[in-house]
């Protein structure tokens, strides 16, 4: 039986520290939209990180970026070569009836480039996003993830998220109803 609560081995600590120390995390600007779109579209193509099934254009992603409220930041991690390895965003909770009631909550997104998965990028982005969310006045983070994306669920749990529930048959995936796990974290 696997024990997820035990401390990481020295070699695992070394690999995590290496991944974190060679990375630069900063806020995304308009010039970063092509790389952000590339990574987003990998998530679309791999069918693990978004409900969308068609790749998005740079102009579509730019429009999304420009419509975010000022306090909803987008952060990106860059590897030692300067190439974007992943990105994460604070998004407003969409609720048309009373949006101000949810001002303290952000729905988050995390996307990691294929070649950078499993290297600690997602966890580093989540830690940076926590810090940014607090600075922007958010007190709660939420997300939803396909129940079959167990790697992402483990990542979010490592970052302190807990499962709040499961939406059964919430989305259609590959033509079949699929479950979506709702996760949350208080800051």
VORO-27972 format. One line per field, with one value per atom (N, C-alpha, C): x, y, z; residue in three letters; atom name. Coordinates in steps of 0.001 Angstrom, whole numbers. Each point is the difference from the previous one (the first is absolute). Example, Ala and Ser with C-alpha at 12.3 -4.5 7.8 and 13.67 -1.06 7.14 Angstrom:
2
X	c(13190, -890, 900, -350, 820, -770)
Y	c(-5690, 1190, 1200, 1050, 1190, 1090)
Z	c(7800, 0, 0, -720, 60, 730)
code	c(ALA, ALA, ALA, SER, SER, SER)
site	c(N, CA, C, N, CA, C)
***
This chain:
187
X	c(846, -846, 890, -331, 772, -304, 1031, -177, 355, -1002, 227, 416, -66, 334, 1451, 757, 1388, 845, 1077, 875, 677, 227, 656, 1445, 508, 1378, 936, 1280, 987, 79, -48, 85, -1230, -1176, -1216, 85, 525, 172, 955, 1087, 981, -625, -769, -642, -991, -785, -954, 723, 1042, 750, 638, 525, 598, -1043, -1186, -1061, -410, -66, -452, 1084, 1269, 1049, 352, -263, 335, -1160, -1029, -1207, -202, -513, -376, -1524, -668, -1447, -288, -799, -351, -1395, -513, -1305, 103, -1033, -48, -344, 601, -325, -516, -423, -551, 1007, 1271, 1023, 86, -538, 51, -1179, -960, -1211, 288, 932, 262, 419, 883, 431, -1117, -737, -1138, -1010, -245, -937, 516, 1297, 600, -260, 262, -176, -1486, -831, -1445, -484, 435, -439, 511, 1123, 433, -1012, -514, -1034, -1279, -333, -1178, 224, 1148, 315, 76, 561, 159, -1288, -988, -1335, 66, 872, 104, -273, 66, 9, -1102, -836, -1034, -1192, -1132, -1200, 27, 787, 50, 603, -437, 489, 735, -56, 668, 1108, 1168, 1078, -471, 579, -346, 1049, -417, 930, 663, 1096, 646, -944, -795, -920, -1093, -433, -1000, 595, 1216, 665, 309, 371, 263, -1271, -1115, -1279, -336, 200, -218, 889, 1281, 976, -391, -398, -347, -1300, -865, -1283, 90, 1125, 129, -14, -687, 88, 1455, 363, 1389, 560, -816, 509, 153, -490, 130, 1268, 1056, 1325, 234, 886, 457, 1503, 456, 1423, 531, 1270, 624, 1348, 353, 1314, 821, 1245, 906, 1200, 412, 1139, 1313, 1113, 1311, 316, -701, 219, -883, -924, -919, -1309, -156, -1243, -1056, -1244, -1093, -232, 0, -193, -1414, -708, -1362, -546, -1296, -630, -1202, -372, -1151, -701, -1314, -749, -1019, -236, -1096, -1136, -1141, -1136, -1187, -816, -1185, -995, -763, -1081, -1142, -485, -1076, -1349, -675, -1340, -753, -882, -645, -967, -591, -1022, 582, 1144, 585, 1518, 684, 1445, 798, -423, 738, 35, -965, -61, 1204, 576, 1094, 1347, 101, 1239, 1204, -232, 1103, 509, -661, 332, 587, 1016, 537, -61, -424, 56, 1336, 807, 1340, 135, 1010, 384, 1498, 446, 1422, 245, 977, 389, 1524, 483, 1442, 314, 1056, 419, 335, -276, 239, 1407, 1001, 1391, 400, -864, 326, -817, -906, -840, 838, -386, 696, 1303, 253, 1260, -180, -1175, -224, -505, -230, -448, -1397, -919, -1365, -60, 752, 3, 603, 1087, 615, -977, -707, -987, -1130, -448, -1078, 435, 1242, 501, 70, 481, 74, -1404, -927, -1380, -651, 278, -511, 426, 1279, 561, -654, -129, -609, -1471, -711, -1422, -196, 832, -93, 235, 1032, 331, -1130, -800, -1115, -1310, 61, -1179, -909, 421, -801, 214, -1040, 116, -342, -340, -375, 304, 546, 265, -827, -518, -800, 433, -298, 283, -849, -112, -616, 879, 12, 906, -708, 228, -565, 454, -882, 364, 1067, 181, 1032, 1383, 81, 1292, 603, 362, 474, 1319, 846, 1261, -294, -962, -357, -628, -853, -627, 1068, 978, 1101, 793, 256, 720, -753, -1288, -789, -45, -109, 16, 1345, 1101, 1328, 69, -724, -1, -1023, -680, -908, -1469, -359, -1414, -639, -1284, -756, -1180, -433, -1150, -1261, -785, -1255, -1172, 168, -1069, 254, -914, 92, -1297, 144, -1146, -99, -1046, -169, -585, 589, -449, -26, 961, 66, 390, 887, 514, -45, -7, 73, 1448, 584, 1384, 26, 545, 52, -1383, -1025, -1357, -735, 643, -628, -62, -1062, -57, 1181, 592, 1167, -185, 637, -43, 1089, -307, 943, 127, 1230, 285, 149, -719, 80, 931, 1040, 985, 69, 397, 45, 1155, 364, 1050, -267, -9, -115, 1388, 158, 1316, 124)
Y	c(-1183, 1183, 1245, 957, 1215, 939, 615, 944, 1394, 790, 1335, 1009, -381, 933, -68, -971, -79, 1069, 366, 1047, -465, 927, -387, -412, -899, -453, 1153, -158, 1035, 259, -1075, 199, 735, -289, 705, 1470, 266, 1385, 739, -680, 614, 349, -937, 252, 1151, 41, 1084, 1335, 26, 1234, 439, -958, 337, 620, -606, 528, 1395, 213, 1287, 1063, -356, 1010, 437, -814, 395, 723, 259, 562, 1433, 796, 1369, 84, 469, 179, 1494, 429, 1417, 160, 1216, 306, 9, -478, -77, 1366, 291, 1197, -390, 980, -264, -746, 306, -660, -1499, -452, -1419, -806, 657, -684, -1140, 118, -1146, -1265, 118, -1170, -504, 913, -381, -787, 459, -682, -1382, -116, -1301, -1006, 397, -906, -289, 1011, -205, -1035, 138, -917, -1420, -161, -1358, -623, 802, -482, -361, 782, -294, -1311, -113, -1190, -1261, 111, -1163, -350, 913, -224, -296, 703, -238, 1239, 1192, 1191, 1009, -257, 972, -713, 648, -540, 216, 956, 308, -1159, -144, -1099, 498, 1298, 570, 944, -75, 941, 1445, 849, 1414, 807, 1121, 874, 948, 589, 995, 1171, 373, 1125, -344, -1257, -431, 63, -484, 25, 1442, 828, 1411, 679, -268, 588, -433, -1284, -495, 767, 123, 660, 1458, 703, 1421, 230, -994, 145, -358, -549, -336, 1270, -18, 1144, 191, 1210, 326, -886, -411, -817, -1470, -408, -1388, -120, -400, -53, -1332, 38, -1200, -68, -1114, -207, -1079, 116, -1028, -366, -1275, -508, -164, 452, -85, -859, -885, -864, 760, -699, 641, 580, -445, 535, 1205, 315, 1105, -407, -1292, -494, -196, 389, -165, -1494, -396, -1405, -268, 1048, -151, 1341, 33, 1233, -337, 974, -157, 1347, -48, 1259, 8, 1197, 286, 513, -651, 363, 400, 924, 351, -1156, -100, -979, 578, -780, 478, -321, 1033, -167, 1289, -53, 1226, 631, -802, 542, 970, -329, 844, -163, 507, -241, 536, 1115, 588, -917, -885, -926, -959, -198, -947, 683, 1268, 748, -563, -715, -538, -1346, -525, -1316, 143, -795, -84, -1449, -192, -1304, -29, -1019, 12, -954, 278, -859, -222, -1214, -316, -843, 410, -734, -134, -1219, -253, -612, 500, -501, -1489, -734, -1452, -340, 685, -342, 382, 746, 453, -689, -885, -681, -949, -80, -883, 564, 1271, 619, 1034, 59, 944, 1361, 179, 1300, 343, -959, 246, 392, -716, 300, 1376, 322, 1320, 1105, -216, 985, 144, -1111, 60, 768, -203, 752, 1498, 334, 1408, 596, -794, 463, 264, -858, 224, 1372, 272, 1262, 1187, -119, 1060, 174, -1097, 61, 741, -315, 689, 1505, 332, 1413, 738, -720, 605, -43, -492, 8, -1209, -1023, -1224, -801, -654, -818, -1463, -294, -1367, -240, -1186, -427, -1241, -83, -1152, -443, -1248, -530, -1229, -391, -1282, -725, -1322, -835, -1311, -525, -1301, -1033, -893, -981, -990, -159, -915, 644, 1313, 689, -95, -1203, -270, 706, 208, 712, 1432, 647, 1366, 22, -959, -52, -149, -877, -159, 1298, 673, 1274, 1007, 147, 971, -370, -1270, -422, 335, -187, 372, 1484, 791, 1451, 454, -945, 352, 55, -360, -36, -1277, 84, -1180, -187, -1244, -315, 424, 847, 454, -852, -638, -836, -383, -773, -440, 328, 641, 236, -1221, -755, -1199, 376, -583, 260, 1495, 722, 1466, 412, -763, 374, -1201, 277, -1075, -86, -1168, -238, -1187, 222, -1058, -605, 845, -443, -653, -65, -644, 969, -97, 834, -316, 1045, -173, 744, -515, 633, 1057, 1036, 1080, 179, 21, 190, 1488, 474, 1391, 56, 862, 109, 1440, 177, 1338, 122, 1247, 283, 1369, 52, 1287, 551, 1295, 629, 647)
Z	c(0, 0, 0, -816, -125, 1168, 546, 1097, -506, -355, -535, 1064, 1273, 1066, 438, -538, 447, -675, 650, -511, -1286, -949, -1237, 263, -819, 134, -336, 360, -298, -1497, -817, -1448, -512, 560, -417, 394, 1215, 438, -937, -381, -886, -1350, -560, -1289, 88, 1080, 166, 141, 821, 186, -1309, -773, -1284, -912, -72, -866, 434, 1316, 501, -161, 206, -41, -1419, -1010, -1360, -681, 732, -576, 467, -911, 303, -131, 1036, -64, 52, -952, -52, -598, 116, -577, -1531, -644, -1458, -587, -1145, -766, -1378, -763, -1334, -876, 127, -817, 277, 1140, 368, -546, -618, -460, -987, -942, -896, 758, 972, 773, 908, 610, 829, -849, -1207, -901, -376, -273, -339, 1115, 1233, 1140, 226, -121, 145, -1014, -1235, -1046, 201, 668, 363, 956, 928, 907, -736, -1020, -820, -761, -665, -799, 850, 1180, 883, 724, -59, 579, 1501, 708, 1437, 844, -594, 833, -294, -974, -338, -623, 79, -637, -1511, -446, -1423, -789, -1215, -841, -1235, -268, -1173, 458, -648, 333, -110, 812, 29, -769, -535, -700, 989, -420, 848, 261, -984, 203, 1013, 24, 997, 1405, 147, 1305, 413, -953, 310, 483, -659, 422, 1428, 323, 1372, 977, -344, 859, 261, -1045, 129, 757, 43, 707, 1485, 438, 1421, 843, 1135, 919, 449, 353, 346, 1108, 935, 1113, -357, -1146, -464, -832, 642, -616, -704, -986, -695, 208, 557, 257, -930, -361, -838, 575, -177, 396, -1276, 69, -1139, 389, -903, 300, -197, 173, -65, -1377, -1039, -1350, -285, 923, -195, -644, -276, -609, 1084, -304, 951, 229, 1267, 373, 500, 386, 497, 435, 220, 470, 870, 817, 898, 112, 175, 59, 1126, 491, 907, -868, 60, -844, 875, -493, 783, 6, 1066, 56, -818, -929, -874, 624, 420, 561, -289, -958, -475, 999, 879, 902, 1028, 544, 1045, 9, -1016, -103, 1185, 589, 1118, 1231, 117, 1135, -25, -1175, -155, -222, 320, -226, 752, 1068, 798, -550, -1032, -550, -1398, -267, -1349, -450, -1220, -639, -740, 233, -573, -1180, -805, -1116, 77, -326, -63, -1242, -787, -1208, -22, -193, -64, -1357, -635, -1306, 93, -1057, -5, 471, -566, 313, 1425, 693, 1357, 1079, -394, 989, 851, 1279, 926, 529, -195, 426, 1107, 596, 1095, -442, -1293, -526, 533, -72, 453, 1463, 831, 1436, 271, -689, 179, -425, -1100, -445, 1016, 562, 999, 1242, 433, 1166, -313, -1195, -397, -147, -516, -166, 1360, 994, 1361, 517, -139, 478, -713, -1305, -796, 367, 185, 355, 1319, 980, 1296, -175, -775, -231, -714, -781, -729, 789, 1239, 865, -107, -710, -55, 1282, 485, 1197, -272, -1232, -349, -1477, -287, -1371, -297, -1209, -407, -1389, -310, -1325, -219, -1248, -292, -1003, 109, -781, -327, -1203, -347, 1021, 411, 1031, -469, -1298, -501, -53, 236, 0, 1405, 367, 1359, 306, -997, 240, 453, -640, 382, 1391, 292, 1325, 1074, -218, 967, 145, -1117, 43, 859, -250, 762, 1480, 312, 1401, 648, -724, 516, 315, -778, 191, 1032, 651, 1089, -365, -1215, -389, 531, 292, 417, -946, -90, -838, 741, -648, 600, -470, -1151, -520, -1442, -527, -1388, -713, -1137, -872, -906, 150, -815, -1357, -1048, -1377, -320, 505, -157, -1417, -622, -1315, -926, -1267, -983, -461, 146, -391, -950, -1182, -1013, -234, 24, -284, 1157, 1174, 1155, 1174, 809, 1209, 917, 556, 868, 1312, 1028, 1308, 118, 765, 242, 1508, 479, 1422, 285, 1020, 421, 1205, -77, 1079, 471, 1265, 587, 981, 262, 972, 605, 1324, 684, 214, -207, 157, 1357)
code	c(UNK, UNK, UNK, UNK, UNK, UNK, UNK, UNK, UNK, UNK, UNK, UNK, UNK, UNK, UNK, UNK, UNK, UNK, UNK, UNK, UNK, UNK, UNK, UNK, UNK, UNK, UNK, UNK, UNK, UNK, UNK, UNK, UNK, UNK, UNK, UNK, UNK, UNK, UNK, UNK, UNK, UNK, UNK, UNK, UNK, UNK, UNK, UNK, UNK, UNK, UNK, UNK, UNK, UNK, UNK, UNK, UNK, UNK, UNK, UNK, UNK, UNK, UNK, UNK, UNK, UNK, UNK, UNK, UNK, UNK, UNK, UNK, UNK, UNK, UNK, UNK, UNK, UNK, UNK, UNK, UNK, UNK, UNK, UNK, UNK, UNK, UNK, UNK, UNK, UNK, UNK, UNK, UNK, UNK, UNK, UNK, UNK, UNK, UNK, UNK, UNK, UNK, UNK, UNK, UNK, UNK, UNK, UNK, UNK, UNK, UNK, UNK, UNK, UNK, UNK, UNK, UNK, UNK, UNK, UNK, UNK, UNK, UNK, UNK, UNK, UNK, UNK, UNK, UNK, UNK, UNK, UNK, UNK, UNK, UNK, UNK, UNK, UNK, UNK, UNK, UNK, UNK, UNK, UNK, UNK, UNK, UNK, UNK, UNK, UNK, UNK, UNK, UNK, UNK, UNK, UNK, UNK, UNK, UNK, UNK, UNK, UNK, UNK, UNK, UNK, UNK, UNK, UNK, UNK, UNK, UNK, UNK, UNK, UNK, UNK, UNK, UNK, UNK, UNK, UNK, UNK, UNK, UNK, UNK, UNK, UNK, UNK, UNK, UNK, UNK, UNK, UNK, UNK, UNK, UNK, UNK, UNK, UNK, UNK, UNK, UNK, UNK, UNK, UNK, UNK, UNK, UNK, UNK, UNK, UNK, UNK, UNK, UNK, UNK, UNK, UNK, UNK, UNK, UNK, UNK, UNK, UNK, UNK, UNK, UNK, UNK, UNK, UNK, UNK, UNK, UNK, UNK, UNK, UNK, UNK, UNK, UNK, UNK, UNK, UNK, UNK, UNK, UNK, UNK, UNK, UNK, UNK, UNK, UNK, UNK, UNK, UNK, UNK, UNK, UNK, UNK, UNK, UNK, UNK, UNK, UNK, UNK, UNK, UNK, UNK, UNK, UNK, UNK, UNK, UNK, UNK, UNK, UNK, UNK, UNK, UNK, UNK, UNK, UNK, UNK, UNK, UNK, UNK, UNK, UNK, UNK, UNK, UNK, UNK, UNK, UNK, UNK, UNK, UNK, UNK, UNK, UNK, UNK, UNK, UNK, UNK, UNK, UNK, UNK, UNK, UNK, UNK, UNK, UNK, UNK, UNK, UNK, UNK, UNK, UNK, UNK, UNK, UNK, UNK, UNK, UNK, UNK, UNK, UNK, UNK, UNK, UNK, UNK, UNK, UNK, UNK, UNK, UNK, UNK, UNK, UNK, UNK, UNK, UNK, UNK, UNK, UNK, UNK, UNK, UNK, UNK, UNK, UNK, UNK, UNK, UNK, UNK, UNK, UNK, UNK, UNK, UNK, UNK, UNK, UNK, UNK, UNK, UNK, UNK, UNK, UNK, UNK, UNK, UNK, UNK, UNK, UNK, UNK, UNK, UNK, UNK, UNK, UNK, UNK, UNK, UNK, UNK, UNK, UNK, UNK, UNK, UNK, UNK, UNK, UNK, UNK, UNK, UNK, UNK, UNK, UNK, UNK, UNK, UNK, UNK, UNK, UNK, UNK, UNK, UNK, UNK, UNK, UNK, UNK, UNK, UNK, UNK, UNK, UNK, UNK, UNK, UNK, UNK, UNK, UNK, UNK, UNK, UNK, UNK, UNK, UNK, UNK, UNK, UNK, UNK, UNK, UNK, UNK, UNK, UNK, UNK, UNK, UNK, UNK, UNK, UNK, UNK, UNK, UNK, UNK, UNK, UNK, UNK, UNK, UNK, UNK, UNK, UNK, UNK, UNK, UNK, UNK, UNK, UNK, UNK, UNK, UNK, UNK, UNK, UNK, UNK, UNK, UNK, UNK, UNK, UNK, UNK, UNK, UNK, UNK, UNK, UNK, UNK, UNK, UNK, UNK, UNK, UNK, UNK, UNK, UNK, UNK, UNK, UNK, UNK, UNK, UNK, UNK, UNK, UNK, UNK, UNK, UNK, UNK, UNK, UNK, UNK, UNK, UNK, UNK, UNK, UNK, UNK, UNK, UNK, UNK, UNK, UNK, UNK, UNK, UNK, UNK, UNK, UNK, UNK, UNK, UNK, UNK, UNK, UNK, UNK, UNK, UNK, UNK, UNK, UNK, UNK, UNK, UNK, UNK, UNK, UNK, UNK, UNK, UNK, UNK, UNK, UNK, UNK, UNK, UNK, UNK, UNK, UNK, UNK, UNK, UNK, UNK, UNK, UNK, UNK, UNK, UNK, UNK, UNK, UNK)
site	c(N, CA, C, N, CA, C, N, CA, C, N, CA, C, N, CA, C, N, CA, C, N, CA, C, N, CA, C, N, CA, C, N, CA, C, N, CA, C, N, CA, C, N, CA, C, N, CA, C, N, CA, C, N, CA, C, N, CA, C, N, CA, C, N, CA, C, N, CA, C, N, CA, C, N, CA, C, N, CA, C, N, CA, C, N, CA, C, N, CA, C, N, CA, C, N, CA, C, N, CA, C, N, CA, C, N, CA, C, N, CA, C, N, CA, C, N, CA, C, N, CA, C, N, CA, C, N, CA, C, N, CA, C, N, CA, C, N, CA, C, N, CA, C, N, CA, C, N, CA, C, N, CA, C, N, CA, C, N, CA, C, N, CA, C, N, CA, C, N, CA, C, N, CA, C, N, CA, C, N, CA, C, N, CA, C, N, CA, C, N, CA, C, N, CA, C, N, CA, C, N, CA, C, N, CA, C, N, CA, C, N, CA, C, N, CA, C, N, CA, C, N, CA, C, N, CA, C, N, CA, C, N, CA, C, N, CA, C, N, CA, C, N, CA, C, N, CA, C, N, CA, C, N, CA, C, N, CA, C, N, CA, C, N, CA, C, N, CA, C, N, CA, C, N, CA, C, N, CA, C, N, CA, C, N, CA, C, N, CA, C, N, CA, C, N, CA, C, N, CA, C, N, CA, C, N, CA, C, N, CA, C, N, CA, C, N, CA, C, N, CA, C, N, CA, C, N, CA, C, N, CA, C, N, CA, C, N, CA, C, N, CA, C, N, CA, C, N, CA, C, N, CA, C, N, CA, C, N, CA, C, N, CA, C, N, CA, C, N, CA, C, N, CA, C, N, CA, C, N, CA, C, N, CA, C, N, CA, C, N, CA, C, N, CA, C, N, CA, C, N, CA, C, N, CA, C, N, CA, C, N, CA, C, N, CA, C, N, CA, C, N, CA, C, N, CA, C, N, CA, C, N, CA, C, N, CA, C, N, CA, C, N, CA, C, N, CA, C, N, CA, C, N, CA, C, N, CA, C, N, CA, C, N, CA, C, N, CA, C, N, CA, C, N, CA, C, N, CA, C, N, CA, C, N, CA, C, N, CA, C, N, CA, C, N, CA, C, N, CA, C, N, CA, C, N, CA, C, N, CA, C, N, CA, C, N, CA, C, N, CA, C, N, CA, C, N, CA, C, N, CA, C, N, CA, C, N, CA, C, N, CA, C, N, CA, C, N, CA, C, N, CA, C, N, CA, C, N, CA, C, N, CA, C, N, CA, C, N, CA, C, N, CA, C, N, CA, C, N, CA, C, N, CA, C, N, CA, C, N, CA, C, N, CA, C, N, CA, C, N, CA, C, N, CA, C, N, CA, C, N, CA, C, N, CA, C, N, CA, C, N, CA, C, N, CA, C, N, CA, C, N, CA, C, N, CA, C, N, CA, C, N, CA, C, N, CA, C, N, CA, C, N, CA, C)
***
